[in-house]
Each structure stands twice: as C-alpha cells, then as structure tokens.
Amino acid sequence: MSSKAAASSPVGEAFQPRPTARKHFHRFYVENQCYHVVSNTIRRERIFRDRTHAQVLVDAIQFVRRDRALVLSYVVMPDHFHALIVPREGCNISQVAQSIKGYSSRLVNRKLGRRGALWQSGFYDHVVRNEAELRETLAYIHRDPVVAGLAPDEESYEFSSAGRLNMVDVNAYV
C-alpha cells in the first residue's frame, strides 16, 4: 500500500500527527491505590535547600494527611519531592498533588517576597502495583538524600519520613 493510500485509510489516519492534539495525556485515576508522586521545582531551582522552605513543604504534606490522603512516605529534596500517597475517598491524586504544591507555593513565595510558579506544571505519578513494589519505592524514597550526599544515613535527614512513623500513615495502609 502506498503512503498516500495508508494516510487515507482509517487505520493510516489514526497514525497521522494531529496539529490540534493535546500535548499531555489525561491522567488515569485508580481509586484506593497508592501512587508514587514526584514533582520538580520550576527550572529545578534548589528552593528547598533552605530549611524553612523545606519545612513548609513538609507542612504541606502533613496538611493533606488531615482529610485528603494517606501519606505512606515522603522526602523533600532541594529541587523536588517524592511521596507515596493514597487519596482518600472523594479526592484524586491530582487534587492531592495540587494541594501540596499550592500550599507550599503560596507560603514559600510569600517568604521570598515573589510571585509566580514555584513548581513545574504537572507531576509524575506511578501506581504502586504490589507489596514488593511498595517496599522498593519506600526504600528508594528514603535513600534519595543519602545517594545525593545530603545525609550520612536515611534517618538523619530531617525532611524525610524515614524513622518517623508518627509523620506517615503506612501502618494504616499495609
């Protein structure tokens, strides 16, 4: 079949670029599932190397624990954060991530006396499929500051849930 014929067939048309196509896929929500969420600061600015700003982000994560989500683990890195999140009924992962990012943006921008974006638009999320993946992801999140050279061991990094079971809901989920 010629390329002209392929383009005019229904199957060929499906594979042709569409100039008005959306740049992003719609997010697929799975209820009562655990998500590994990662979000980066705008231009990967190291905003959270400042302890007061990092604490604002920890507070934002704790804020969503009140009524929006179970938080199983988290770590605040200088230019991004990781969290394992299970949205509560009536909330989805986009709403939870937006709450964390919006809360922290407002307070950090106020402290810095600036306006504008603090976070890159969107975020990465991955549904954790089983207990083994949950354990691997928990370990990965807590190891991140050690691998980055920010702490000698997981529990000594102040802006992480490692060793702080009172700051997370992992026992309520597993």
Long-range contacts (C-beta under 8 A, 24 or more apart in sequence): 24-122, 27-92, 27-93, 27-94, 27-125, 29-92, 29-93, 29-94, 30-127, 31-87, 31-89, 32-86, 32-89, 33-86, 33-127, 33-128, 34-72, 34-84, 34-85, 34-86, 34-127, 34-128, 34-134, 34-173, 35-84, 35-85, 35-86, 35-87, 35-93, 35-125, 35-126, 35-127, 35-128, 36-82, 36-83, 36-84, 36-125, 36-126, 36-128, 36-137, 36-141, 37-82, 37-83, 37-84, 37-85, 37-93, 37-96, 37-97, 37-123, 37-124, 37-125, 38-80, 38-81, 38-82, 38-123, 38-124, 38-125, 39-80, 39-81, 39-97, 39-100, 39-101, 39-119, 39-120, 39-122, 39-123, 39-124, 40-79, 40-80, 40-119, 40-120, 41-79, 41-80, 41-118, 41-119, 41-120, 42-116, 42-117, 42-118, 42-119, 42-120, 44-79, 44-80, 45-79, 46-78, 46-79, 47-78, 47-79, 47-108, 47-118, 48-76, 48-77, 48-78, 48-79, 48-81, 48-159, 49-78, 51-158, 52-111, 53-108, 53-111, 54-158, 54-159, 55-159, 56-104, 56-107, 56-108, 56-111, 57-81, 57-100, 57-104, 57-108, 57-159, 58-159, 58-167, 59-103, 59-104, 59-107, 60-99, 60-100, 60-101, 60-103, 60-104, 60-107, 61-100, 62-167, 63-99, 63-100, 63-103, 64-96, 64-99, 64-100, 65-169, 68-95, 68-96, 68-99, 69-96, 70-169, 70-172, 70-173, 71-161, 71-168, 71-169, 72-134, 72-138, 72-168, 72-169, 72-170, 72-173, 73-137, 73-138, 73-141, 73-142, 73-161, 73-162, 73-168, 73-170, 74-141, 74-160, 74-161, 74-168, 75-141, 75-142, 75-144, 75-145, 75-157, 75-159, 75-160, 75-161, 75-162, 76-159, 76-160, 77-144, 77-145, 77-148, 77-150, 78-150, 82-140, 82-141, 82-144, 83-141, 84-128, 84-134, 84-137, 84-138, 84-141, 84-170, 86-169, 86-173, 93-125, 97-123, 97-125, 131-174, 134-174, 138-170
